[in-house]
């Protein structure tokens, strides 16, 4: 089972964020250039994103957003675009030893491109995740996606700060407001 860090990072890469105590969302494109794309993806992929791969990475990100949107909306995910991108990138299935002496298969890109590494990693991740745990934040003002890795499967917000905290504060204000007075 996976906790989908790559799929979640790509789905949220261009989403507006509302910082704590802010009335407006802040738009930031984390795939705007090779440096920001590398900052986001290198920890997850192990390779930086060169400028020549940026267009392919952005195309993969659009395909992931479409898939995640469909999953969170309860529709069948459109896999054709992602599979079409992956078909252009050659990969090789290898057999490798585990630390305990057993063997497992690993799909590796045959070209050392960030786009190929991204496609191999995200397809593997999406193939292992439980789609029912991929969700949108329950705070109405937030559109970020998260993967619920809790045992009970009841996580509601993408993060406790700011979304969970603000929802609890709002609920508390509504409960403690005198009858007939609107709360702020």
C-alpha positions as CSV (number, residue, x, y, z in Angstrom):
1,X,0.0,0.0,0.0
2,X,1.2,3.5,-0.8
3,X,0.5,6.9,0.7
4,X,0.6,8.5,-2.7
5,X,3.1,11.3,-2.1
6,X,3.9,11.8,-5.8
7,X,0.3,11.8,-7.0
8,X,-0.7,14.2,-4.2
9,X,2.2,16.5,-4.9
10,X,1.4,16.6,-8.6
11,X,-2.4,17.1,-8.0
12,X,-1.6,20.1,-5.7
13,X,1.3,21.5,-7.7
14,X,-0.9,24.3,-9.2
15,X,-3.7,24.5,-6.7
16,X,-4.4,27.8,-4.9
17,X,-3.6,27.7,-1.2
18,X,-5.2,29.8,1.5
19,X,-2.6,30.4,4.3
20,X,-3.9,30.6,7.9
21,X,-5.7,33.9,8.6
22,X,-5.8,34.8,4.9
23,X,-9.0,35.7,3.1
24,X,-7.7,35.1,-0.4
25,X,-5.9,32.2,-2.0
26,X,-2.3,32.3,-3.1
27,X,-1.6,30.8,-6.5
28,X,1.8,29.3,-7.1
29,X,2.8,27.1,-9.9
30,X,5.3,24.6,-8.5
31,X,6.1,23.4,-12.1
32,X,6.7,26.9,-13.5
33,X,10.4,26.3,-14.2
34,X,13.0,23.6,-13.8
35,X,14.2,24.9,-10.5
36,X,10.8,24.8,-8.8
37,X,9.9,21.5,-10.4
38,X,13.1,20.0,-9.1
39,X,12.4,21.4,-5.6
40,X,9.0,19.6,-5.6
41,X,9.9,16.4,-7.4
42,X,13.6,15.6,-6.8
43,X,13.0,14.4,-3.2
44,X,10.3,12.0,-4.5
45,X,12.1,10.9,-7.7
46,X,15.8,11.1,-6.8
47,X,16.6,13.0,-10.0
48,X,16.3,16.7,-10.8
49,X,14.0,18.0,-13.5
50,X,16.0,19.6,-16.3
51,X,14.5,22.3,-18.5
52,X,14.3,19.9,-21.4
53,X,11.9,17.6,-19.5
54,X,9.7,20.3,-18.1
55,X,7.0,20.1,-20.9
56,X,6.7,16.3,-20.4
57,X,6.5,16.7,-16.6
58,X,3.8,19.3,-17.0
59,X,1.9,17.0,-19.4
60,X,2.1,14.2,-16.9
61,X,0.9,16.5,-14.1
62,X,-2.2,17.5,-16.2
63,X,-3.0,13.8,-16.7
64,X,-2.6,13.1,-13.0
65,X,-4.9,16.1,-12.1
66,X,-7.5,14.6,-14.4
67,X,-7.2,11.2,-12.8
68,X,-7.3,12.6,-9.2
69,X,-10.2,14.8,-10.0
70,X,-12.2,11.9,-11.4
71,X,-11.3,9.7,-8.4
72,X,-12.3,12.3,-5.9
73,X,-15.6,13.0,-7.8
74,X,-16.4,9.3,-7.9
75,X,-16.0,9.0,-11.7
76,X,-14.0,6.5,-13.7
77,X,-10.5,7.9,-14.1
78,X,-9.3,8.9,-17.6
79,X,-6.2,6.8,-18.0
80,X,-5.6,7.2,-21.7
81,X,-3.5,10.4,-21.6
82,X,-1.2,9.1,-18.8
83,X,-0.8,5.7,-20.6
84,X,-0.1,7.5,-23.9
85,X,2.7,9.5,-22.2
86,X,4.1,6.4,-20.6
87,X,4.1,4.6,-24.0
88,X,6.5,7.2,-25.4
89,X,9.0,6.6,-22.6
90,X,10.9,3.3,-22.8
91,X,11.3,1.4,-19.5
92,X,12.8,-1.9,-18.5
93,X,11.5,-4.5,-16.0
94,X,14.4,-5.8,-13.8
95,X,14.7,-8.4,-11.1
96,X,16.5,-7.2,-8.0
97,X,17.2,-8.8,-4.6
98,X,15.6,-7.6,-1.3
99,X,17.5,-7.2,1.9
100,X,16.0,-10.5,3.2
101,X,17.3,-12.4,0.1
102,X,13.9,-12.5,-1.7
103,X,13.5,-10.9,-5.1
104,X,11.2,-8.3,-6.5
105,X,10.6,-6.7,-9.9
106,X,11.4,-3.0,-10.5
107,X,10.3,-1.0,-13.5
108,X,13.1,1.5,-14.5
109,X,13.2,4.0,-17.3
110,X,15.8,3.1,-19.9
111,X,16.5,6.8,-20.6
112,X,17.7,9.0,-17.7
113,X,15.0,11.6,-18.0
114,X,13.0,13.1,-15.2
115,X,9.8,12.6,-17.2
116,X,10.5,8.9,-17.6
117,X,11.3,8.5,-13.9
118,X,8.1,10.5,-13.0
119,X,5.9,8.4,-15.2
120,X,7.3,5.1,-13.9
121,X,7.0,6.2,-10.3
122,X,3.5,7.8,-10.5
123,X,2.0,4.9,-12.5
124,X,3.4,2.5,-9.9
125,X,2.0,4.6,-7.1
126,X,-1.4,4.9,-8.6
127,X,-1.5,1.2,-9.2
128,X,-1.0,0.5,-5.5
129,X,-3.2,3.1,-3.9
130,X,-6.7,2.6,-2.5
131,X,-8.8,5.1,-4.6
132,X,-11.3,5.5,-1.8
133,X,-8.6,7.1,0.4
134,X,-7.7,9.8,-2.1
135,X,-9.8,12.8,-1.1
136,X,-10.2,16.6,-1.2
137,X,-9.9,18.6,1.9
138,X,-13.3,19.0,3.7
139,X,-12.8,22.7,4.4
140,X,-15.0,24.4,1.7
141,X,-12.4,27.1,0.9
142,X,-9.6,24.5,0.3
143,X,-9.2,22.5,-2.9
144,X,-6.1,20.6,-1.9
145,X,-5.9,16.8,-2.3
146,X,-4.6,14.3,0.3
147,X,-4.2,10.6,0.8
148,X,-5.9,9.4,4.0
149,X,-3.3,7.0,5.5
150,X,-5.1,6.8,8.9
151,X,-6.1,3.4,10.2
152,X,-9.7,4.4,10.5
153,X,-9.9,6.2,7.1
154,X,-11.6,9.2,8.6
155,X,-9.1,12.0,7.9
156,X,-11.1,15.1,6.8
157,X,-8.5,17.8,6.1
158,X,-5.3,17.9,4.1
159,X,-3.5,19.3,7.1
160,X,-4.5,20.3,10.7
161,X,-2.9,23.7,10.2
162,X,-4.7,25.7,8.8
163,X,-7.8,23.7,7.7
164,X,-8.5,21.4,10.7
165,X,-7.8,24.1,13.2
166,X,-10.0,26.7,11.4
167,X,-12.9,24.3,11.0
168,X,-12.8,23.4,14.8
169,X,-12.6,27.1,15.6
170,X,-15.6,27.9,13.5
171,X,-17.6,25.0,15.0
172,X,-16.7,26.2,18.5
173,X,-17.7,29.8,17.7
174,X,-21.1,28.6,16.4
175,X,-21.7,26.5,19.5
176,X,-20.7,29.3,22.0
177,X,-22.4,32.2,20.2
178,X,-25.5,33.4,22.1
179,X,-28.8,32.4,20.5
180,X,-29.9,34.8,17.8
181,X,-26.5,36.4,17.3
182,X,-24.6,35.6,14.1
183,X,-21.0,34.6,14.7
184,X,-18.1,35.9,12.7
